[in-house]
Amino acid sequence: MSITDILTVIPAQAAGGENALVGMLPIILMFVILYFLMIRPQMKRQKEHRNLVANLGKGDEVITTGGLLGKISKVQDNYITLEVSSLAEKPVEILLQRQAVGSVLPKGTIKSL
């Protein structure tokens, strides 16, 4: 190869590199849109749920992800005891993981139902 051949090949390769970047731009743009429309809102919901589970306390009225409605009677590290019903003298209680709580209700909601 002569020097003139080499000098003509180098600018052609540089121009091809720019075209590759322009070709990748739509894919990069799709990932940015995907992040803001799907990933970021999901991370926000996970953070809110983590805070909700961390702030659970005795006496809170909750709905579980399975649809059970009850009042928290005991709180442990990873588990809660949920009072589902008060039949006669002894309440009906179930043991659940803290992560199973879907939402916390305002006080007095169970009595109003």
N, C-alpha and C positions, 0 to 999 in steps of 0.2 A: 504494500500500500504506500502510496505517496502522501506527502504532507497535504496536498490539496484534497485528496479523498478523505483524509481524517478530519480536516476542517469542515467539510460538508456533512459528515456523519454526526458530529457532535451537536450542532444546532438542531438537527432533525430529532435526535434523541431527547433534547431538552424540550422541544415542542410537544413530543409525545407524553412526557411527564406531566405537563400542564393539562393535557386532555384527560389523563387518568384521574387527576384531581377533580376536574369538572364532572367526570363520569361518576365519581363517588359522592358528589354533593347531594343528589337526591336521597341516597341511602342514609347519609348522615342526617339530613333534614327529617327523614322518617323517624329515626331513633330519637331525635329531639322532641318531635311532636308526640311520640309514644310515651316518652318520659313525663311530659306535662299533662297529658290526658289520662294516663292510666297508672303509671308507677307512683307518681307523687301523691295523688289523692288516696291511693291505697295505703301508703306509708303514713299519711295523716290519720286515717281511720284506725290503723293499728296503734298509733301513739295515743289516740283518745281512748281506745279500749284498754290499753295498758294502764292509763291513769285511772280509769273507772274501776278496774279490778284492784288496783293498789289502794284505793280510797274506800273500799267496802268496810262497813262496820256493823256491829250488832244493832238490830232494830231496823235496818234498811229494808225496804220492800223492793223486790227485784223480779224481773222476768228472765228466765233462763233461755238459752238458745233452743232448747227443746220445747219451750212454750209453757213451762211450769211457772206458776205465780205463787210467791210466798214471802215470808219475812225471815231474815237471817237471825238465828238464835245463838250461833257460835261461830267464831272466826279463828281459823288456824293458819299456819303458813301457806299451805297449798290447797286447803279444803275449807269449805263452809258447811254448816249445818243449816238447812232450810226448813222452816216450819211451814208445812203445806196446808195443814188443816188442824183445827182444834175440836176434835170429837170427844165429848164427855170430859173426863178428867185429864187424859193424857194427850198431848198434841202429837200429830203425825209429823215426823221429821225424817228428812233424807240427807245423805251426805253427798256433796257435789264438789267437783273441782272449781276453784275460783274462776278459771277461764271460761266456765260454762255460763257465766252471767252475761246476758245480752244487754240489759239496760236496768237502770235504777229508776223506780217510780217515786212520785211525791208521797210524803207521809199521809196515811189515811185512805189510800186508793183501794186497798183490799176491803176495808169496811164498807166503802161506798158501792162495791159491786154486790 
